[in-house]
Amino acid sequence: AVGKISGAVGSFAHLDPVVEEKVCARLDLRPAPVSTQIIQRDRYAEFLGTLAIIASSLDKFALNVRHWQQTEVREAQERFTVGQKGSSAMPHKRNPIISERICGIARVVRANSLVGLENVALWHERDISHSSAERVVLPDSSIALDYILHKATSLIEGLVVHPERMLENLNATRGLIFSGQLLLALTRKGVSREVAYEWAQRNAMKVWDEGKDFQTLVKADADIKAHLSVEELECAFSLTSYLSNVDAIFERVFGGKLDVGPHR
């Protein structure tokens, strides 16, 4: 944090710079390297921008929760307490009200960051048009971010996860999610990527158009069978490789494996 008492235009016309240094030191501040009548507003713009970035990260997570909670997805949801109401018109609904609130308030914090940027350019680097705007956006953004941080904490602590529904959604693709692994398995056997792609795609299109099972089609494909054994095909259609490095991600982010406890 910085401070200044360098005079009306920042030139120390009536004050020794040593005085500014001593006063700032008493206040645990550093003297601003350069100032005019005011401290340059890029510092405030950076602060508001930081708040906006944090709010946007919370928005990103909350938006995912809203998607997960959709009826046709339903892989996770906000905690829904006894007696709580969802839609006033449709009693069966469980609306993600906390996530929606986070997303909405994040927009306000982002919009306020634009005010901070607008305040950087001032007439002769010293008019005070910024002051009235800052009296609104600085406290509002700080309070708003504090609020949605608390709400996001509550959201995460109470998040209800449905792993069985995740598996249902994966299975709804009838094996298409494994097309990439099949492609790589074929290339490791010496098949060119272009040819392997064509073999995988022609079977995948039958799944889309005819509703057939991808793995069944692949096992019956003469070209693919000539290069991959039954065991290798089973491996290509396994979720294991997708999850094999999850612990490494937790180690990188949290410094150790994350004990998520029992699924609720």
C-alpha positions in Angstrom: 0.0 0.0 0.0 1.2 3.5 -0.8 0.4 7.0 0.3 1.3 10.6 -0.7 1.4 14.1 0.7 3.4 15.6 -2.2 1.3 18.6 -2.7 -1.4 19.8 -5.1 0.4 18.6 -8.2 2.8 16.1 -6.7 5.9 18.3 -7.0 6.6 18.8 -3.2 6.5 22.6 -3.8 5.8 23.3 -0.1 7.0 20.1 1.6 10.2 18.1 1.9 9.9 14.6 0.5 11.4 13.3 3.8 8.2 14.4 5.6 6.2 12.2 3.2 8.5 9.3 3.9 8.3 9.6 7.6 4.5 10.0 7.7 4.0 7.0 5.4 6.3 4.9 7.5 4.2 5.8 10.6 1.2 4.6 8.7 2.9 1.4 7.4 2.7 2.7 3.9 5.3 3.2 1.1 5.5 6.6 -0.6 4.0 6.5 -4.1 6.9 6.7 -6.5 5.1 9.3 -8.6 1.8 11.1 -7.8 -0.1 14.2 -8.9 -2.9 15.6 -6.7 -4.0 12.0 -6.3 -2.4 8.6 -6.2 -2.6 7.1 -9.7 -5.8 5.1 -10.2 -4.3 2.1 -11.9 -3.7 0.7 -8.4 -7.5 0.8 -7.7 -8.2 -0.6 -11.1 -6.0 -3.5 -10.3 -7.7 -4.1 -7.0 -11.2 -4.0 -8.6 -9.9 -6.3 -11.4 -8.6 -8.8 -8.9 -12.0 -8.8 -7.2 -13.6 -9.4 -10.6 -11.3 -12.3 -11.4 -12.1 -14.0 -8.1 -15.8 -13.5 -8.6 -15.5 -14.9 -12.1 -13.8 -18.0 -10.8 -16.7 -18.5 -8.3 -19.1 -17.8 -11.2 -17.4 -20.5 -13.3 -17.9 -23.1 -10.6 -21.5 -22.1 -9.7 -22.4 -22.2 -13.4 -21.2 -25.8 -13.6 -23.3 -26.6 -10.5 -26.4 -25.1 -12.2 -25.7 -27.4 -15.2 -25.1 -30.5 -13.1 -28.4 -29.9 -11.3 -30.5 -29.8 -14.5 -33.1 -32.6 -14.5 -31.6 -34.2 -17.6 -28.0 -34.1 -16.1 -28.5 -34.4 -12.3 -24.9 -35.4 -11.5 -24.7 -33.0 -8.5 -26.9 -30.5 -6.8 -27.0 -28.0 -4.0 -28.1 -29.2 -0.6 -31.9 -29.2 -0.4 -33.1 -29.0 3.1 -36.4 -30.3 4.6 -39.2 -27.7 4.0 -37.2 -25.8 1.4 -39.2 -24.9 -1.7 -38.0 -24.8 -5.3 -40.2 -23.4 -8.0 -43.4 -21.8 -6.7 -45.3 -23.3 -9.7 -43.7 -26.7 -9.9 -43.3 -28.4 -6.5 -41.0 -31.1 -7.8 -38.1 -28.7 -8.7 -34.9 -28.1 -6.7 -33.7 -24.8 -8.0 -29.9 -24.0 -7.6 -30.6 -20.7 -5.8 -27.2 -20.3 -4.3 -25.4 -20.9 -7.6 -27.7 -18.5 -9.4 -27.0 -15.9 -6.8 -23.3 -16.3 -7.1 -23.5 -16.0 -10.9 -25.7 -12.9 -10.7 -23.6 -11.0 -8.2 -20.3 -11.9 -10.0 -21.7 -9.9 -13.0 -22.0 -6.8 -10.7 -18.4 -7.2 -9.5 -17.1 -7.6 -13.1 -19.1 -4.5 -14.2 -17.6 -2.5 -11.3 -14.1 -3.4 -12.4 -14.8 -1.4 -15.6 -15.5 1.6 -13.5 -12.0 1.2 -12.0 -10.5 1.2 -15.5 -12.5 4.3 -16.5 -11.1 6.1 -13.5 -7.5 5.6 -14.7 -7.6 8.4 -17.3 -8.3 11.8 -15.6 -8.1 15.3 -16.9 -4.5 16.5 -16.4 -4.0 13.4 -14.2 -5.7 15.2 -11.3 -9.5 15.7 -11.7 -11.7 14.1 -9.1 -14.4 12.5 -11.2 -13.2 9.2 -10.0 -14.0 9.9 -6.4 -17.8 9.7 -6.6 -17.7 6.4 -8.5 -15.1 4.8 -6.2 -17.3 5.6 -3.2 -19.8 3.2 -4.7 -17.8 0.5 -6.5 -15.0 -0.1 -3.9 -17.2 -0.9 -0.9 -19.9 -2.6 -3.1 -17.4 -4.9 -4.8 -15.6 -5.8 -1.6 -18.9 -6.6 0.2 -20.3 -8.4 -2.7 -17.2 -10.6 -3.1 -17.1 -11.4 0.6 -20.8 -12.4 0.4 -20.4 -14.8 -2.6 -17.2 -16.3 -1.1 -19.2 -17.3 2.0 -22.0 -18.6 -0.3 -19.5 -20.6 -2.4 -18.0 -22.1 0.7 -21.5 -23.2 1.9 -22.3 -24.5 -1.6 -19.1 -26.7 -1.8 -19.5 -28.0 1.8 -23.1 -29.0 1.1 -22.7 -30.2 -2.5 -24.6 -33.5 -3.1 -22.9 -35.7 -5.7 -24.5 -38.5 -7.6 -21.8 -40.8 -9.0 -24.3 -43.4 -10.2 -25.9 -40.7 -12.4 -22.5 -39.7 -13.8 -22.0 -43.4 -14.9 -25.5 -43.4 -16.4 -24.7 -40.3 -18.5 -21.4 -41.9 -19.6 -23.2 -45.1 -20.6 -25.8 -43.0 -22.5 -23.2 -42.4 -25.1 -23.2 -46.2 -25.8 -19.4 -46.2 -25.7 -18.7 -43.2 -27.9 -16.6 -41.6 -25.2 -13.9 -44.2 -25.8 -13.4 -43.4 -29.5 -10.2 -41.4 -28.6 -8.7 -44.2 -26.7 -9.5 -46.6 -29.6 -7.8 -44.2 -32.0 -4.6 -44.1 -29.8 -4.6 -47.9 -29.4 -4.7 -48.4 -33.1 -1.9 -45.9 -33.7 0.3 -47.7 -31.2 -0.1 -50.8 -33.3 1.3 -49.0 -36.3 -1.9 -47.9 -38.0 -1.6 -44.4 -39.4 -3.7 -41.8 -37.6 -5.7 -41.0 -40.6 -6.7 -44.6 -41.2 -7.3 -45.3 -37.5 -9.6 -42.2 -37.4 -11.6 -43.5 -40.4 -12.1 -46.9 -38.8 -13.2 -45.4 -35.5 -15.4 -42.8 -37.1 -17.3 -45.2 -39.4 -18.4 -47.2 -36.4 -19.1 -44.2 -34.3 -21.5 -42.8 -37.0 -23.5 -46.0 -36.8 -24.0 -45.4 -33.1 -25.3 -41.9 -33.8 -27.5 -42.9 -36.7 -28.6 -46.4 -35.8 -28.4 -46.4 -32.0 -26.0 -49.4 -31.8 -23.3 -50.1 -29.2 -19.9 -48.7 -30.2 -17.9 -51.5 -28.5 -20.0 -54.2 -30.2 -19.5 -52.6 -33.6 -15.8 -52.3 -33.0 -15.3 -55.9 -32.0 -17.0 -56.9 -35.2 -14.9 -54.7 -37.4 -12.4 -56.8 -39.4 -9.8 -54.1 -39.8 -9.8 -53.2 -36.1 -9.8 -56.9 -35.0 -6.7 -57.5 -37.2 -4.7 -55.1 -35.1 -6.2 -55.3 -31.6 -6.7 -58.3 -29.4 -9.8 -58.8 -27.3 -7.8 -57.8 -24.2 -6.5 -54.6 -25.9 -10.0 -53.7 -27.0 -11.3 -54.2 -23.5 -8.5 -51.9 -22.3 -9.5 -49.2 -24.9 -13.0 -49.3 -23.5 -12.0 -48.9 -19.9 -12.4 -45.8 -17.7 -9.2 -46.7 -15.8 -6.9 -44.6 -18.0 -9.1 -41.6 -17.7 -8.8 -41.7 -13.9 -5.2 -43.0 -13.6 -3.6 -39.6 -12.9 -6.4 -38.0 -10.8 -4.3 -38.5 -7.6 -1.5 -36.6 -9.2 -3.8 -33.6 -9.8 -5.0 -33.6 -6.2 -1.3 -33.8 -5.1 -0.5 -30.8 -7.3 -3.5 -28.7 -6.2 -4.0 -29.7 -2.6 -0.6 -31.1 -1.6 -2.0 -34.6 -1.1 -4.8 -37.0 -1.9 -8.2 -35.4 -1.2 -10.3 -37.5 1.2 -13.8 -36.7 -0.2 -15.5 -39.1 2.2 -18.6 -41.2 1.3 -20.7 -40.1 -1.7 -24.0 -38.6 -0.6 
